[in-house]
Amino acid sequence: MSKKNVIFRAMQFKSKFYQCLQQKQTFLCIGIDPDPLKLPAGFTADSDGVYGFVREVIAATSAYTPAYKFNLAFFEQWGSKGWQILERLLAAVPPNILLIGDAKRGDIGNSARFYAKALFEALPFDAATISPYLGSESIQPFIDDESHGAFVLCVTSNPSGREIQDFGGNPPLYLKVAEIVQQMNRLNNLGLVIGATKPEQLVNVRQMYPELPFLIPGVGAQGGEIETAVKVCRQCGTGLINVSRAILFPASGRFPENIARQAAHYQKQFSRIDS
């Protein structure tokens, strides 16, 4: 890792987050979900093909995004080789781009501590996605160091998430999650995952917690509301709107120009400044 990259990774998470957004002037986060069965022509449907594909994606899109969200499932499927290519790909990301490990970890405190070490020490992620089902002790190890942060699952973009997240009547369970995150955010390195496919909840939680940063999935292939997602990010000046498949696998065009074009489109659409 270069000296410049080391300095950036050691910064306070809040400062890193702000710097990345300020530099690119967009809330875009590109999700790295490299399904081997969807790779364009010229890439084999194996770990080598995934590595080559993602390497070109990074080269084609790094000028447009302040953050990448790597979904670990697409690398863990390859076992130890998947971990190795993930390490190489993370090292290829330019400095001053936030690295989010979409791992959805959540375990008792002692186990969570080692999950955090894996993502933040063995791998150079700046933040991780966390499941809150085991309570605050499953979150705390990821935010003890102010140079790292976490986004806690609150309202997810998938339809069946409501089976649990809306449970409990008034208030529903997802609002209790948001309340706990707000209370734990003493180092300003915590945020919420709230899907753009649930615009009513997205607006509701923003009104209740106007300063918490959101990581917003569900835009693109899942059909989430772009206008609402951008609005709630602009209200606090921070946040990330994730796009994965709509950028990685465009319906037409020549690779990798089509991916760069999609990234530029969403960068502008998710602009931090209302034009």
MARBA-797574 format. One record per residue (C-alpha): residue in three letters; x, y, z; residue number from 1. Coordinates in steps of 0.25 Angstrom, whole numbers, plus 5000, padded with zeros to 4 digits. Each point is the difference from the previous one (the first is absolute). Layout:
+------+------+------+------+-----+
! type !    X !    Y !    Z ! seq !
+------+------+------+------+-----+
!  Ala !    X !    Y !    Z ! NUM !
...
+------+------+------+------+-----+
REM end
This chain:
+------+------+------+------+-----+
! type !    X !    Y !    Z ! seq !
+------+------+------+------+-----+
!  Met ! 5000 ! 5000 ! 5000 !   1 !
!  Ser ! 5005 ! 5014 ! 4996 !   2 !
!  Lys ! 5004 ! 5010 ! 5011 !   3 !
!  Lys ! 4988 ! 5009 ! 4995 !   4 !
!  Asn ! 4991 ! 4989 ! 5001 !   5 !
!  Val ! 5004 ! 4996 ! 5014 !   6 !
!  Ile ! 4998 ! 5014 ! 5005 !   7 !
!  Phe ! 4986 ! 5001 ! 4994 !   8 !
!  Arg ! 4996 ! 4986 ! 5006 !   9 !
!  Ala ! 5005 ! 5006 ! 5014 !  10 !
!  Met ! 4991 ! 5012 ! 4999 !  11 !
!  Gln ! 4988 ! 5001 ! 5009 !  12 !
!  Phe ! 4988 ! 4993 ! 4993 !  13 !
!  Lys ! 4992 ! 5013 ! 5000 !  14 !
!  Ser ! 5011 ! 5008 ! 4993 !  15 !
!  Lys ! 5003 ! 4989 ! 4990 !  16 !
!  Phe ! 4985 ! 4999 ! 4996 !  17 !
!  Tyr ! 4999 ! 5016 ! 4999 !  18 !
!  Gln ! 5013 ! 5000 ! 4992 !  19 !
!  Cys ! 4995 ! 4990 ! 4990 !  20 !
!  Leu ! 4987 ! 5006 ! 4998 !  21 !
!  Gln ! 5006 ! 5014 ! 4998 !  22 !
!  Gln ! 5010 ! 4996 ! 4990 !  23 !
!  Lys ! 4989 ! 4993 ! 4991 !  24 !
!  Gln ! 4988 ! 5008 ! 5003 !  25 !
!  Thr ! 4991 ! 4989 ! 4999 !  26 !
!  Phe ! 4993 ! 4989 ! 5010 !  27 !
!  Leu ! 5003 ! 4989 ! 4990 !  28 !
!  Cys ! 5005 ! 4987 ! 5006 !  29 !
!  Ile ! 5003 ! 4989 ! 4990 !  30 !
!  Gly ! 4997 ! 4986 ! 5005 !  31 !
!  Ile ! 5010 ! 4989 ! 4996 !  32 !
!  Asp ! 4991 ! 4988 ! 4998 !  33 !
!  Pro ! 5007 ! 4992 ! 4989 !  34 !
!  Asp ! 4991 ! 4989 ! 4996 !  35 !
!  Pro ! 5009 ! 4991 ! 4992 !  36 !
!  Leu ! 4988 ! 4995 ! 4991 !  37 !
!  Lys ! 4998 ! 5015 ! 4996 !  38 !
!  Leu ! 5014 ! 5004 ! 4996 !  39 !
!  Pro ! 5001 ! 5006 ! 4986 !  40 !
!  Ala ! 5007 ! 4992 ! 4988 !  41 !
!  Gly ! 5015 ! 4998 ! 5002 !  42 !
!  Phe ! 4999 ! 4996 ! 5015 !  43 !
!  Thr ! 4999 ! 4986 ! 5005 !  44 !
!  Ala ! 4989 ! 4997 ! 5011 !  45 !
!  Asp ! 5011 ! 4997 ! 5011 !  46 !
!  Ser ! 5008 ! 5007 ! 5010 !  47 !
!  Asp ! 5010 ! 5004 ! 4989 !  48 !
!  Gly ! 4989 ! 5006 ! 4992 !  49 !
!  Val ! 4994 ! 5007 ! 5012 !  50 !
!  Tyr ! 5014 ! 5006 ! 5003 !  51 !
!  Gly ! 5002 ! 5005 ! 4986 !  52 !
!  Phe ! 4986 ! 5006 ! 4999 !  53 !
!  Val ! 5000 ! 5007 ! 5013 !  54 !
!  Arg ! 5014 ! 5006 ! 4997 !  55 !
!  Glu ! 4995 ! 5006 ! 4988 !  56 !
!  Val ! 4987 ! 5005 ! 5007 !  57 !
!  Ile ! 5009 ! 5008 ! 5010 !  58 !
!  Ala ! 5008 ! 5006 ! 4989 !  59 !
!  Ala ! 4988 ! 5004 ! 4992 !  60 !
!  Thr ! 4992 ! 5006 ! 5012 !  61 !
!  Ser ! 5010 ! 5005 ! 5010 !  62 !
!  Ala ! 4999 ! 5014 ! 4995 !  63 !
!  Tyr ! 4985 ! 5001 ! 5003 !  64 !
!  Thr ! 4998 ! 4994 ! 5013 !  65 !
!  Pro ! 5004 ! 5003 ! 5015 !  66 !
!  Ala ! 4997 ! 4986 ! 5005 !  67 !
!  Tyr ! 5000 ! 4985 ! 4996 !  68 !
!  Lys ! 4992 ! 4990 ! 5007 !  69 !
!  Phe ! 5006 ! 4986 ! 4998 !  70 !
!  Asn ! 4989 ! 4989 ! 5003 !  71 !
!  Leu ! 5009 ! 4989 ! 5007 !  72 !
!  Ala ! 4991 ! 4989 ! 4995 !  73 !
!  Phe ! 5004 ! 5001 ! 4986 !  74 !
!  Phe ! 5015 ! 4998 ! 5004 !  75 !
!  Glu ! 4998 ! 4990 ! 5012 !  76 !
!  Gln ! 4993 ! 4990 ! 4990 !  77 !
!  Trp ! 5014 ! 4997 ! 4995 !  78 !
!  Gly ! 5006 ! 4997 ! 5013 !  79 !
!  Ser ! 5015 ! 5004 ! 5003 !  80 !
!  Lys ! 5002 ! 5004 ! 4986 !  81 !
!  Gly ! 4988 ! 5010 ! 5001 !  82 !
!  Trp ! 5006 ! 5006 ! 5012 !  83 !
!  Gln ! 5013 ! 5002 ! 4992 !  84 !
!  Ile ! 4994 ! 5007 ! 4988 !  85 !
!  Leu ! 4992 ! 5009 ! 5010 !  86 !
!  Glu ! 5013 ! 5004 ! 5006 !  87 !
!  Arg ! 5006 ! 5003 ! 4987 !  88 !
!  Leu ! 4988 ! 5008 ! 4995 !  89 !
!  Leu ! 4999 ! 5008 ! 5013 !  90 !
!  Ala ! 5015 ! 5004 ! 4998 !  91 !
!  Ala ! 4997 ! 5005 ! 4985 !  92 !
!  Val ! 4989 ! 5010 ! 5005 !  93 !
!  Pro ! 5006 ! 5014 ! 5000 !  94 !
!  Pro ! 5002 ! 5008 ! 5013 !  95 !
!  Asn ! 4989 ! 5009 ! 5005 !  96 !
!  Ile ! 4989 ! 4990 ! 4996 !  97 !
!  Leu ! 4992 ! 4994 ! 5012 !  98 !
!  Leu ! 5000 ! 4985 ! 5000 !  99 !
!  Ile ! 4988 ! 4993 ! 5006 ! 100 !
!  Gly ! 5000 ! 4985 ! 5004 ! 101 !
!  Asp ! 4985 ! 4996 ! 4997 ! 102 !
!  Ala ! 5002 ! 4988 ! 5010 ! 103 !
!  Lys ! 4987 ! 5002 ! 5008 ! 104 !
!  Arg ! 5007 ! 4994 ! 5012 ! 105 !
!  Gly ! 4993 ! 4999 ! 5014 ! 106 !
!  Asp ! 5005 ! 4991 ! 5011 ! 107 !
!  Ile ! 5002 ! 5001 ! 5015 ! 108 !
!  Gly ! 5011 ! 5010 ! 5005 ! 109 !
!  Asn ! 5012 ! 4991 ! 5000 ! 110 !
!  Ser ! 4997 ! 4994 ! 4987 ! 111 !
!  Ala ! 4996 ! 5014 ! 4994 ! 112 !
!  Arg ! 5014 ! 5005 ! 5004 ! 113 !
!  Phe ! 5007 ! 4990 ! 4991 ! 114 !
!  Tyr ! 4991 ! 5002 ! 4989 ! 115 !
!  Ala ! 5004 ! 5015 ! 5001 ! 116 !
!  Lys ! 5014 ! 4996 ! 5000 ! 117 !
!  Ala ! 4999 ! 4992 ! 4987 ! 118 !
!  Leu ! 4993 ! 5011 ! 4993 ! 119 !
!  Phe ! 5008 ! 5012 ! 5005 ! 120 !
!  Glu ! 5014 ! 4994 ! 5003 ! 121 !
!  Ala ! 5001 ! 4988 ! 4990 ! 122 !
!  Leu ! 4993 ! 5008 ! 4990 ! 123 !
!  Pro ! 5000 ! 5015 ! 4998 ! 124 !
!  Phe ! 4985 ! 5003 ! 5001 ! 125 !
!  Asp ! 4996 ! 5013 ! 5006 ! 126 !
!  Ala ! 4986 ! 4996 ! 5004 ! 127 !
!  Ala ! 4992 ! 4987 ! 5000 ! 128 !
!  Thr ! 4985 ! 4997 ! 5000 ! 129 !
!  Ile ! 4995 ! 4994 ! 5013 ! 130 !
!  Ser ! 4987 ! 4992 ! 5004 ! 131 !
!  Pro ! 4995 ! 5006 ! 5014 ! 132 !
!  Tyr ! 4992 ! 4987 ! 5004 ! 133 !
!  Leu ! 5009 ! 4997 ! 5011 ! 134 !
!  Gly ! 5000 ! 5014 ! 5006 ! 135 !
!  Ser ! 5010 ! 5011 ! 5002 ! 136 !
!  Glu ! 5011 ! 4990 ! 5004 ! 137 !
!  Ser ! 5000 ! 4995 ! 4985 ! 138 !
!  Ile ! 5002 ! 5014 ! 4995 ! 139 !
!  Gln ! 5010 ! 5006 ! 5010 ! 140 !
!  Pro ! 5013 ! 4993 ! 4996 ! 141 !
!  Phe ! 4998 ! 5006 ! 4986 ! 142 !
!  Ile ! 5000 ! 5014 ! 5005 ! 143 !
!  Asp ! 5010 ! 5000 ! 5012 ! 144 !
!  Asp ! 5011 ! 5006 ! 4990 ! 145 !
!  Glu ! 4996 ! 5013 ! 4995 ! 146 !
!  Ser ! 5007 ! 4998 ! 4987 ! 147 !
!  His ! 4989 ! 4989 ! 4996 ! 148 !
!  Gly ! 4985 ! 5000 ! 5000 ! 149 !
!  Ala ! 4988 ! 4992 ! 4998 ! 150 !
!  Phe ! 4987 ! 5001 ! 4993 ! 151 !
!  Val ! 4989 ! 4992 ! 5008 ! 152 !
!  Leu ! 4989 ! 4993 ! 4993 ! 153 !
!  Cys ! 4987 ! 5007 ! 5003 ! 154 !
!  Val ! 4990 ! 5000 ! 4988 ! 155 !
!  Thr ! 5005 ! 4991 ! 4989 ! 156 !
!  Ser ! 4997 ! 5001 ! 4985 ! 157 !
!  Asn ! 4995 ! 4985 ! 4999 ! 158 !
!  Pro ! 4984 ! 4998 ! 5001 ! 159 !
!  Ser ! 5001 ! 4989 ! 5011 ! 160 !
!  Gly ! 5008 ! 5009 ! 5009 ! 161 !
!  Arg ! 4987 ! 5006 ! 5005 ! 162 !
!  Glu ! 4996 ! 4987 ! 5006 ! 163 !
!  Ile ! 5010 ! 5003 ! 5012 ! 164 !
!  Gln ! 5003 ! 5015 ! 4998 ! 165 !
!  Asp ! 4985 ! 5005 ! 5001 ! 166 !
!  Phe ! 4997 ! 4991 ! 5012 ! 167 !
!  Gly ! 4995 ! 5006 ! 5013 ! 168 !
!  Gly ! 4990 ! 5010 ! 4995 ! 169 !
!  Asn ! 5002 ! 5014 ! 5005 ! 170 !
!  Pro ! 5012 ! 5002 ! 5000 ! 171 !
!  Pro ! 5005 ! 4988 ! 4991 ! 172 !
!  Leu ! 5013 ! 4993 ! 5002 ! 173 !
!  Tyr ! 5008 ! 5008 ! 4990 ! 174 !
!  Leu ! 4998 ! 5013 ! 5008 ! 175 !
!  Lys ! 5006 ! 4993 ! 5012 ! 176 !
!  Val ! 5012 ! 4997 ! 4992 ! 177 !
!  Ala ! 5001 ! 5014 ! 4995 ! 178 !
!  Glu ! 4999 ! 5005 ! 5015 ! 179 !
!  Ile ! 5011 ! 4991 ! 5005 ! 180 !
!  Val ! 5009 ! 5004 ! 4988 ! 181 !
!  Gln ! 4998 ! 5015 ! 5004 ! 182 !
!  Gln ! 5003 ! 4997 ! 5014 ! 183 !
!  Met ! 5013 ! 4992 ! 4997 ! 184 !
!  Asn ! 5005 ! 5011 ! 4990 ! 185 !
!  Arg ! 5009 ! 5007 ! 5009 ! 186 !
!  Leu ! 5012 ! 5000 ! 4991 ! 187 !
!  Asn ! 4992 ! 5003 ! 4987 ! 188 !
!  Asn ! 5003 ! 4988 ! 4993 ! 189 !
!  Leu ! 4987 ! 4993 ! 5000 ! 190 !
!  Gly ! 4989 ! 5000 ! 4989 ! 191 !
!  Leu ! 4987 ! 4993 ! 4996 ! 192 !
!  Val ! 4997 ! 4991 ! 4988 ! 193 !
!  Ile ! 4987 ! 5004 ! 4994 ! 194 !
!  Gly ! 4995 ! 4995 ! 4987 ! 195 !
!  Ala ! 4995 ! 5010 ! 4989 ! 196 !
!  Thr ! 4989 ! 4990 ! 4998 ! 197 !
!  Lys ! 4993 ! 5004 ! 5013 ! 198 !
!  Pro ! 4999 ! 5015 ! 4998 ! 199 !
!  Glu ! 4990 ! 5003 ! 5011 ! 200 !
!  Gln ! 5009 ! 4994 ! 5010 ! 201 !
!  Leu ! 5012 ! 5007 ! 4994 ! 202 !
!  Val ! 4994 ! 5013 ! 5002 ! 203 !
!  Asn ! 4994 ! 4997 ! 5014 ! 204 !
!  Val ! 5014 ! 4996 ! 5005 ! 205 !
!  Arg ! 5007 ! 5012 ! 4994 ! 206 !
!  Gln ! 4990 ! 5009 ! 5007 ! 207 !
!  Met ! 5002 ! 4993 ! 5013 ! 208 !
!  Tyr ! 5015 ! 5000 ! 4999 ! 209 !
!  Pro ! 5004 ! 5011 ! 4991 ! 210 !
!  Glu ! 5016 ! 4998 ! 5002 ! 211 !
!  Leu ! 5002 ! 4985 ! 4998 ! 212 !
!  Pro ! 5006 ! 4996 ! 4987 ! 213 !
!  Phe ! 4992 ! 4990 ! 4992 ! 214 !
!  Leu ! 5005 ! 4989 ! 4990 ! 215 !
!  Ile ! 4989 ! 4999 ! 4991 ! 216 !
!  Pro ! 4999 ! 4987 ! 4991 ! 217 !
!  Gly ! 4989 ! 4996 ! 4990 ! 218 !
!  Val ! 5002 ! 5010 ! 4989 ! 219 !
!  Gly ! 5001 ! 4995 ! 4986 ! 220 !
!  Ala ! 4996 ! 4985 ! 4998 ! 221 !
!  Gln ! 4991 ! 5000 ! 5013 ! 222 !
!  Gly ! 4993 ! 5013 ! 4995 ! 223 !
!  Gly ! 5002 ! 5008 ! 5013 ! 224 !
!  Glu ! 4996 ! 5015 ! 5000 ! 225 !
!  Ile ! 5011 ! 5009 ! 4995 ! 226 !
!  Glu ! 4994 ! 5013 ! 5003 ! 227 !
!  Thr ! 4997 ! 4997 ! 5015 ! 228 !
!  Ala ! 5014 ! 4993 ! 5002 ! 229 !
!  Val ! 5007 ! 5013 ! 4995 ! 230 !
!  Lys ! 4991 ! 5009 ! 5008 ! 231 !
!  Val ! 5003 ! 4993 ! 5013 ! 232 !
!  Cys ! 5015 ! 5000 ! 4998 ! 233 !
!  Arg ! 5000 ! 5015 ! 4996 ! 234 !
!  Gln ! 4992 ! 5003 ! 5013 ! 235 !
!  Cys ! 5012 ! 4997 ! 5008 ! 236 !
!  Gly ! 5011 ! 5002 ! 4989 ! 237 !
!  Thr ! 5005 ! 4985 ! 5002 ! 238 !
!  Gly ! 4996 ! 4986 ! 4996 ! 239 !
!  Leu ! 5002 ! 4990 ! 4989 ! 240 !
!  Ile ! 4991 ! 4995 ! 4990 ! 241 !
!  Asn ! 5004 ! 4986 ! 4995 ! 242 !
!  Val ! 4999 ! 4995 ! 4986 ! 243 !
!  Ser ! 5005 ! 4986 ! 4996 ! 244 !
!  Arg ! 4994 ! 4993 ! 4989 ! 245 !
!  Ala ! 4995 ! 5012 ! 4992 ! 246 !
!  Ile ! 5015 ! 5004 ! 4999 ! 247 !
!  Leu ! 5007 ! 4987 ! 4999 ! 248 !
!  Phe ! 4991 ! 4993 ! 4990 ! 249 !
!  Pro ! 4994 ! 5011 ! 4990 ! 250 !
!  Ala ! 4990 ! 4995 ! 4991 ! 251 !
!  Ser ! 5008 ! 5005 ! 4988 ! 252 !
!  Gly ! 5013 ! 5006 ! 4995 ! 253 !
!  Arg ! 5014 ! 4995 ! 4999 ! 254 !
!  Phe ! 5008 ! 4997 ! 5013 ! 255 !
!  Pro ! 5006 ! 5007 ! 5007 ! 256 !
!  Glu ! 4995 ! 5013 ! 4994 ! 257 !
!  Asn ! 4986 ! 4997 ! 5003 ! 258 !
!  Ile ! 5003 ! 4998 ! 5015 ! 259 !
!  Ala ! 5008 ! 5014 ! 5000 ! 260 !
!  Arg ! 4988 ! 5006 ! 4993 ! 261 !
!  Gln ! 4990 ! 4994 ! 5011 ! 262 !
!  Ala ! 5009 ! 5005 ! 5011 ! 263 !
!  Ala ! 5001 ! 5014 ! 4995 ! 264 !
!  His ! 4984 ! 5000 ! 4998 ! 265 !
!  Tyr ! 4998 ! 4996 ! 5014 ! 266 !
!  Gln ! 5011 ! 5010 ! 5006 ! 267 !
!  Lys ! 4992 ! 5011 ! 4993 ! 268 !
!  Gln ! 4986 ! 4995 ! 5005 ! 269 !
!  Phe ! 5005 ! 4999 ! 5014 ! 270 !
!  Ser ! 5007 ! 5013 ! 5000 ! 271 !
!  Arg ! 5002 ! 5007 ! 5014 ! 272 !
!  Ile ! 4996 ! 5013 ! 4994 ! 273 !
!  Asp ! 4985 ! 5002 ! 4996 ! 274 !
!  Ser ! 5002 ! 5006 ! 4986 ! 275 !
+------+------+------+------+-----+
REM end
